[in-house]
Amino acid sequence: MTKILLLSDTHSFIDDQILKYVKQADEVWHAGDLGNLSVTDVIKKLKPLRAVYGNIDDATARLEFPLNNRFLCEQVDVWITHIGGYPGKYNINIREEIKRNPPKIFIAGHSHILKVQYDKKLQLLHLNPGACGKHGFHKVRTMIRFEIDGSDIKNMEIIELEQRK
């Protein structure tokens, strides 16, 4: 069993509230808009990190992290990208590939809008953890945590941090 913490849109911000959940996870997945790489450096010192770069990320982040990160976690096919869209309106750059070869979990960030939605047509779970940073229009900082046990995705929980100031 693998305990996952999913976050996005840190925009150069990390605090003890986020790190508390990082320490409880086996792996941390970041769906882009990292901001300063000091954020990912702190996470990588604590736990394994899988991440993608987002539209605000600079050349250094783009050298360290891919635009798309597709991998297996136990027996679950996962695809993370920053600007991925959502069921019925996937980003044009990935639309054909996701239809041809859908993962079991598709993760996007960018919108700052937390979304957990099952795509019945493609039979995949779409996740957007919202934004856990302090930059953006969102009112509440959010993350998602869940477990992968073989081919099962279970114990999914939305984490709401304090109101963004």
C-alpha positions in Angstrom: 0.0 0.0 0.0 1.3 3.5 -0.9 0.0 6.6 0.8 -0.1 9.6 -1.6 -0.3 13.3 -0.9 -1.4 15.2 -4.1 -0.8 18.9 -4.3 -0.6 21.6 -6.9 0.0 25.3 -7.4 2.3 26.0 -4.5 3.6 29.1 -6.3 6.8 29.2 -4.2 5.0 28.6 -0.9 5.3 25.8 1.5 4.6 25.8 5.3 4.4 23.6 8.3 0.7 22.7 7.5 1.7 21.2 4.2 4.8 19.6 5.6 2.7 17.9 8.3 0.9 16.0 5.6 4.0 15.4 3.5 5.5 13.6 6.5 2.5 11.3 6.7 2.7 10.2 3.0 4.8 7.6 1.3 5.0 9.7 -1.9 4.2 13.3 -2.8 2.8 14.1 -6.2 2.8 17.8 -7.4 0.7 18.9 -10.4 2.8 21.9 -11.4 3.2 25.6 -10.8 5.9 24.8 -8.3 7.3 28.3 -8.2 10.7 28.4 -6.6 12.4 25.0 -6.5 13.1 25.4 -2.8 9.5 24.0 -2.4 10.4 20.8 -4.1 13.8 20.6 -2.5 12.2 20.6 0.9 9.7 17.9 -0.1 12.4 15.7 -1.7 14.4 15.8 1.6 11.4 14.2 3.3 9.7 11.9 0.8 9.9 10.7 -2.8 8.4 13.3 -5.2 6.8 13.0 -8.6 6.1 16.3 -10.2 5.5 18.2 -13.5 6.2 21.8 -14.3 3.5 24.3 -14.8 3.0 27.5 -16.8 4.6 29.8 -14.2 7.7 27.6 -13.8 11.0 28.7 -15.2 13.7 27.0 -17.3 15.3 25.5 -14.2 12.1 23.7 -13.1 11.5 22.6 -16.7 14.9 21.0 -16.8 14.2 19.1 -13.6 10.6 18.1 -14.1 8.6 17.0 -17.2 5.5 18.5 -18.8 3.8 15.1 -18.5 4.6 12.5 -16.0 3.1 9.0 -16.6 4.0 6.1 -14.4 2.8 3.1 -12.5 2.2 3.3 -8.8 1.8 -0.3 -7.8 -0.7 -1.5 -10.4 -2.3 1.9 -11.1 -1.5 3.8 -14.3 -1.1 7.5 -13.4 -0.8 10.6 -15.7 0.1 14.0 -14.2 0.2 17.2 -16.2 -0.4 20.8 -15.2 -2.9 22.1 -17.8 -4.9 19.0 -18.6 -8.5 20.1 -18.6 -11.2 17.8 -17.3 -13.7 15.1 -18.5 -15.3 16.2 -21.7 -12.9 19.1 -22.1 -9.4 17.7 -22.0 -6.5 19.9 -23.2 -6.2 19.7 -27.0 -2.5 18.7 -26.7 -3.4 15.5 -24.8 -6.9 14.8 -25.9 -6.2 12.1 -28.5 -3.6 10.3 -26.4 -5.9 10.2 -23.4 -8.7 8.8 -25.5 -6.4 6.3 -27.2 -4.7 5.1 -24.0 -6.5 6.4 -20.8 -4.7 6.1 -17.5 -6.6 4.9 -14.4 -5.9 8.3 -12.7 -5.5 11.5 -14.6 -4.2 14.5 -12.5 -4.2 18.1 -13.5 -3.6 21.4 -11.6 -3.7 24.9 -13.0 -7.3 25.9 -12.3 -7.0 26.2 -8.5 -10.4 24.5 -8.4 -10.5 21.2 -6.4 -12.1 18.5 -8.5 -12.6 14.8 -8.0 -14.6 13.4 -10.9 -15.0 10.0 -12.6 -14.9 10.1 -16.3 -17.4 7.3 -17.3 -16.6 7.5 -21.0 -12.8 6.9 -20.5 -13.2 5.0 -17.2 -10.6 7.1 -15.4 -10.5 9.1 -12.2 -9.8 12.8 -12.8 -8.2 14.6 -9.9 -7.3 18.3 -9.4 -6.1 19.0 -5.9 -6.9 22.7 -6.1 -4.1 25.0 -4.9 -2.2 24.8 -1.6 -0.2 27.9 -2.1 -1.2 31.4 -1.2 -1.2 33.0 -4.7 -4.3 33.0 -6.8 -8.1 33.5 -6.5 -8.9 30.5 -4.5 -10.3 31.1 -1.0 -9.3 27.8 0.7 -5.9 26.1 0.3 -6.5 22.4 -0.6 -4.8 19.1 -1.2 -5.9 15.5 -1.6 -4.6 12.4 0.0 -5.4 8.8 -0.8 -4.0 5.3 -0.9 -3.1 2.9 -3.7 -3.3 -0.7 -2.8 -2.4 -2.9 -5.7 -5.0 -1.8 -8.3 -7.3 -0.2 -5.8 -7.6 3.5 -5.1 -9.0 4.0 -1.6 -9.4 6.2 1.5 -9.5 9.5 -0.6 -9.6 12.6 1.6 -9.8 16.3 0.7 -7.6 18.3 3.0 -8.6 21.9 3.5 -6.0 24.2 5.0 -6.8 27.6 6.4 -8.4 30.4 4.4 -6.0 32.1 2.0 -5.1 35.6 3.2 
